[in-house]
Amino acid sequence: MTAHRVWRLGADVDTDALAPGHAMKHGIDVIARHCLEAVRPEFAREVRPGDLIVAGPNFGIGSSREQAAAVLVHLGVAAVIAPSYGGLYFRNAFNLGLLLLTCPQAETLQDGDRVELDPAHPSVVAPDGRLLACEPVPGFLMDMVRAGGLMKQLRQRFGKERSQP
């Protein structure tokens, strides 16, 4: 397993913090530059592909803007780990191929920790070796993540079906 850097956020991170309203008139590349600027001004500049967000409860509350999940995919975030999520955000994230792990012990992880992630058996290995169990992710949602999102999954599926006699 690969070690991932943790970006620790608090509770109730809303979709406006992820995709600020003032940037919504632009494309995802510009919106991503403003991701979390009100909470962690350095995030968009310093996040690296494979990094993880670990947050408190209610991650992604607020509006239904799918850009709030799309920016994290665009920035290369491997997964978000939190005790709970806003319902609309949860569905948007998986539709866009972003893995969300529901982990009651997420808040025991610290900013900058290097953790291992096992999405096949949803769990996180903390730096001290503790295994933090996460709720199971239904297979159809994991299939979406592996495909890179619902639209890519559908293109793969229908492209294969069309080519068969």
N, C-alpha and C positions, 0 to 999 in steps of 0.2 A: 504494500500500500504506500501511497505517496503522502508526504507530510504537507499540510496546508496551513497557511498563516491565517490567524483569526483577527477579524475586525470586530471589536465588541461594541455593541450599541445597546441602548436602554430599551425600556418598554414603550409601547404605543408609537412606534415609528410610522408616520403616515405616508400616504402616497405622494403628498405634496413635498415631503422631504426627499423622496426618491426621485421624483420627476417634477421639479418646481413649476408652478403655473406660468411664471414669466418666461420660461424656456419652451413651453409647449407649442409655440408657433413654428419652431424649428424641427429639423430632422433629429433622429435618435443620436447621431454623433454629437450634436450640440447639446441636446438634453443631458446626455451622459456626462458632459463636462461639468454640469451643475448638480450631479447626483450627490445627495447628502451634504451639500454645502452649508446648510443651516445647522447641521449636527456635527459633522466631521469635515471641515473645510478642505482638508488635505486628501480626502478619500479618493476622489476622481483622478487626481494626479498620481497618487501613490499605490492604488490597488493594482495587483498583478493577476494575470490569468491563473486560476487555480486557488485563489484566496477564498476564504469563507467569511460570511457574515454570521455572527452569533448575536442574537438579540433577546430582549425580554419579551414578555407576552404582548400579543396583539400587533405583531409585525404586519405592516401593510394595510392598516385600517385607513378608512377614508374613501375617496372616490374610486370609481371603477377603471381609472385610466390604465390601460395595459402598458403604457410606456414606463410605469413604475417597476414593472418586472423586466421589460425589454432592456432598460438601461443596465441592469445587472448582468444580463446575458451579453450585451454589447461589451461590457467591461471585463468579461471573462470570469465572473464570480462562479465558483464551482457549485455552491449550494448556500442556502440560508438555513440556519439551525435556530429554532426558537421554541418556546413552550406552546405558543398558539399564534394563529394568523387571522387577518381579516378574511372573511369568506370569499369575497370577490378577488382579492389578491391571490389567494390560494389557487383558485382555478386559473386565473390569468397566467400565473407563474408556470404551471405545468403545461398549459397550452403553448407557451413560448419556449418550453424546454428547460426551465429553471427548476432544479431540484430543491424542494423544501422538505426538511426533516423536522418533525415535531418531537422535541426532546424536553421532557420536564426538567432535566438537570442542565440545560444549556447555559444557564446563568452562572454555573460554577467555572466556566471557561473564562480566561482573561484575555484582554487585548494583547496581541502579539504572540500568543501561544502558538505552538506548532502542533497540530493534531492530525491524526489519521482518520480517514472516513471510509466506512464500508457501506456503500449504498445497497449492495446486494442483501445484506442482513442489517438493516438500518441501525447503525451504531457509530459512535465516535470514540476513539481512543485518545484520552487526555494525555498531556505531557507526562504525568506521573504514572501512566499505565492503567488508570481507571477506565473501565468500559462504561460509557454512557449509552444506555439503550434508548432507542427512538421508536416511535410508533411505526408499525409496518406501513409501507407505501403500497397501495394496490398495484398489481401487475400492469394494468392498462395505463396507469400514470407513469410507471417506470419505463414502459415502452415509449411513451411520448417523450420523456427526457432523453432516452437513448437515441431517438430519431431526430432530436433537435427541435421538437415542438409538434403540435398537432398538424399544422399545414404541411410540414415536411413529411410527417408520418403518412398523411393522406396522399401526398404526391407519390411517395414510395409504393404505397398499397395500390393505388389506382393505376399507376404506371405499369406495375407488374400485371395487374388484371387485364389491362388493355392489350398487352403484348401476347397474352395467352389466347390460343384459338378457342 
